[in-house]
Structures are given as C-alpha cells and as structure tokens.
Amino acid sequence: MPTEPENAPPSSPPAAPGLGRRRALLAAGAVLAAGVGAAAGELADGDRSPGRAAATGGPPPEAPAPFHGARQSGLTGTQLPATKLVAFDLPPTSAAADREALRTLLTTWTRTLAAATAGSGPSSDPRLRAHGTTRLASLVGLGPALAARLGLAVPAGLAELPPFPGDRLDPARSGGDLLLQLCAADHWTLAVVAELATTAALAAGAAPRWSQSGFLPGTEPGATPRNLFGFKDGTANPDEDAARQWVWGPPGPHENATVLVYRRIRMDTAAFAALPEEQQDLAMGRRAGDGAPLTGTAEHDEPDLYAKHPDGAYVIPAAAHVRLTGPRLDGGARMLRRGYSYDDAPGDRGLLFCAFMRDPGQFTRVQDRLAARDALNPFIEHTASAVAYVLPGAPEGTSLGDRLWS
Ligand code: HEM
C-alpha cells in the first residue's frame, strides 16, 4: 500500500518523447518548475556463498562466477562491462516436438555456456582459449508466449507487458521465445559465444529474432556505473535479504529463478546535457556528481521523500525519477536493475534497462507512474521491450530448465 505523502501533480503534463531538443528543454523546464515540492550490483548466490555482501557492497571478486550453481551466473557476480542480448523464436510445430526441441536446446546451451565460461578447458572454443582468461556470465530466459504454448512450469504472473503511453516499440527488436543475455569483459568473447549459441539454436529449429549490444563505462571495483545522462545507475538496488523477497522466486520450483524485464530506452543525451546541472539533479532527485539523493550527503543515503523547503516545496520534486520509482509506493517492493548503455547510431543511444523481479506486475506499476509524469520523459523514448522467465541455475550435473517439464 502506498505510504508516500500526497504530491501535487505537475501542472503541465510531460512532453511526448522524441521531441526536438528545443521543445524538450522547454518541456523539461515546465515539468521541473512544477516539481512543487548502476550497477556494480552483485547478489550472492543463495547456495554458493550465502553470506556475501550484495548489490552495492564492497569490491567484486576478480574471478568470474562459475556457470554451474543454484542461480545462473549472469546474476551471481559483479556486472561485467559488456553485454549482448540475443532473442530467438521457436516456430510452432506440435507441442510435443517443440517441447523436445526446447529440451534439446537447453541441454546444448548448458554444455556450450559451461565450456565457454570455464574458458581454457579442452572443450571450449579455440578462439576463447587463444584469448586468455574468459570472463563470461550468462542468463537464459523464456518468453511468456512460449511458456503458455508448451504448458511449461513457469510462475503464474509471467505475461507480456501492457502498452504504456509514449511507447514507440519496434516489434522486430522486441519479444522472443528464448532470451539469452551474455555478459563479458569484452566484445570478442560475446561475439564468439553468441555465435556458438546461435548455431545450437538453429540446429534445434529456433530462428534468430533480434540482438542488442551494450556496455558500461570503466568503473572502479565496487563503484556504481553511470548511464549516458551521467548519473550513477543501480545505487538503490536490493541487498540479498530484500532480493530473496522481491527478486527471486519463493521456495519451490521457482526458487533461484526470476523475471527479466528488458526495455530499450532511447535517450536524448545532448538535450539533457544542455540542462543546467541543478535541473538535471531535480529531474532525477539525486545529484549527478556523487549520486546522493537531494536530501542526503552520500550516495547510499535513503532519499527523504517527506523533506520540504521552507516554502513548502518538496526537496525531491513531485516528478523526480527517484520519487516515482521509490519502493514506498509499492509496499516496499524492489527490483534489481543491471542496466547497460547502448550506442547504435547518431541519435540512437540510451539505456538497455534490464531489471529482475519476482513479479513483473511491479514493473507495470512503476512504469505506469513514470509514463504519466516522470521528469525524464521529455528526454526518453521506449523503443523495445521483452519479458522472460529467467530459469534457476543448473547445479553441476544438471541442465538448465530441468524443472520446466513437471
Ligand atoms: C532512460 C531511462 C532511465 C534512466 C536514465 C534511469 C536512471 C535512474 C537513476 C539515475 C536512478 C537513481 C540511482 C539508482 O538508484 O540507481 C534510478 C533509480 C531507479 N529507477 Fe530508473 N532510470 C530509467 C528508467 C527506469 C524505468 C523504465 C524504471 C522502471 C519502470 C526505472 C526504475 C527505477 C527504480 C526502481 C529506481 C530505484 C528507486 C529507489 O529505490 O530509490 N527506471 N533510475
């Protein structure tokens, strides 16, 4: 239940995304004037290292997470600086044949990804061996339509997202039956492993649907990476205790599984950069410099959404991004954000929003609020979207997806 103080709505609605720079600036000024008032996240793998500091904690270990474990490696280690998401469709034949094709593919991917993560082993690709130590982490997920079609054991809440105001989604970059996220220290590793995974997918009858690359800036170990607006992104990620409640499935078949919500969000970085710094900070509700909330002095201070200026205006404005996304509006619910930046063409750069949560309905609730009044709206446009059930990890001797068939 919402516990946040009532906010006066902004007196002018956010401008439609995709505006020209001048209009965006004017619109932003209006939204901000009406404001009356990433990550180096790391989660412990439940079974492998129960006491490990989570999310925004200390410096990450240098060793990559092993492939085999209770959770998939893409979420058990520190965020690696390069990513590639690859989506496939499994064209329908018969349910029985499609289930068999999926089972075969997941078994092959388990073998391929395990060998690639181990890097130097005899069964890994020679191009990876020649490249030295591989730092690879991976996530395999299944789209809601495939799960429904094949009657797979996935969480009841797994569903496509509803449309949101302002969405400009390109279907050719969205959705998919199977989603593979590869993260690595470099794009070479990503290219080789994506090729191996694609070869296996084609052999199983799957068809490539879209792929997307992303990157992080060089970041000190343990520090939060910045997005292309220049802000630290991933600061308020949940720790392991909160993640057990909000990110990972409950004890049972979905324990150590989660749901990925992916949004490709184009950002008008030049227009945002042209705002005075103070207005940028007001739009976010945090300071770009140190990532601290406007009501605090250090990055990890809790934003005080009740704090007001002497004139009664909120210090963190009504339309500020961190106010609208804060867990107080969702009964404390938190999502784990591990976003990446992308830069595909002049005028097409932004954020690959990758967030993990037990219940994708949480994304819908937050995005409903953002779409209505986020001060960032004049500068952003959602251009692609996908939802995937991220399978539990495959402990040694098992395959990804072993619990899907019951
Ligand atoms: C280009 C678009 C976006 C940008 C640039 C952006 C940037 C940021 C930044 C800088 C923060 C504050 C630091 C932090 O805690 O990480 C933040 C927080 C957050 N954002 Fe976004 N974000 C974007 C889109 C979204 C979307 C689409 C959602 C979900 C619908 C979202 C959900 C959140 C949440 C849940 C928080 C943490 C709030 C808290 O617990 O205090 N963001 N975002």
Boltz pocket constraint, residues with backbone or C-beta under 6 A from the ligand:
constraints:
  - pocket:
      binder: B
      contacts: [[A, 38], [A, 227], [A, 229], [A, 231], [A, 232], [A, 233], [A, 234], [A, 235], [A, 236], [A, 237], [A, 263], [A, 265], [A, 266], [A, 267], [A, 284], [A, 286], [A, 291], [A, 303], [A, 321], [A, 322], [A, 325], [A, 326], [A, 327], [A, 335], [A, 350], [A, 351], [A, 353], [A, 363], [A, 366], [A, 367], [A, 370], [A, 376], [A, 380]]
      max_distance: 6.0
